């Protein structure tokens, strides 16, 4: 599943859950900033949950963002996301 995302350029995916307050906050901030992204609910997709656990030392921490260069950020600020995107 994760391998099939085929992210390019400034595309990224946010792994989240419906109940996560940090996810809701970041989604709102990204929307206000006009930043588009794909979203995957880790509770509905076991492969994505495994990926999130892998990049977070065995913990299922959301929001976790996966970027086109293969890097990930966990619970980043919108400023950190903008900085990351500017470098892609």
N, C-alpha and C positions, 0 to 999 in steps of 0.2 A: 504493500500500500504506500509506504513512505517513498520507496524508490520510484513509484509511478507518478509522483507529483510533478516532475519536470518543471521546476521553477526556473525562470530566467530573469535576468536584469534585476529590477527592484521588486520582484514578486516575493511575497512571503506568506507563510501559513501560521495562524494562531491556533494552538491546541488549547482547548478550554473545556469548561463544563457550564451547564445552564445556571447553576447555583453560585458560581464563583464571583464574589464581589469585585475582586481585583480584575477579573476578566471583563466584567461589565464596565468598570471604570476605564480600562484601557481601550475597549471597543468604542466607547463614547468619545474619548479623547482623539483617537485615530479618525473617527468620523468627522469630528469638528475640524481636524487638520486636513481633511480631504484625502486621507491615505487609504487606499483600497487594499484589501487582504482577503485571503481565503480563511475559513474557519472550520475546524474539525473538532467535534465533541469526543473527548477521550473515553467517555462512558459508553459511547455507541460504537467505538472502533478499537478493538483490542490491539491491532498493530500500532496505532498511534499512541495508545497508552504505554506500550512497551518502549517505543521511541522516547517518549517523555521521561520515563523512568531511567532509561539508558543515559540520557544527557544530564540528568539531575541526580546522579549518584544513587540510583535505586529508588528515588522518591518520585511520586506522581505529583509534581508541582505545576500548577497552571496559574496564569498563562505562560506557556512556553512558545516562543516564536522560532520558526525554522526559515532561514533565508536561502536565496539561490546559490550562495557560495558554500552551503553546507553547514554554516555556523548557526548557533542557537543562542537566544537570550531568554532568560527566565525572569518573569515579572518585571520587565523593563519599564522605564518611564517613556512617555511619548517622545521626549527629547532624545533619549538613547536610541529609540527606533529611527528617528529622523537622521541622527548621526550615522547609524549603520547603513541606512538606505543611501545616504549621500556618498558613501564609499563603495557602493556596488556598481 
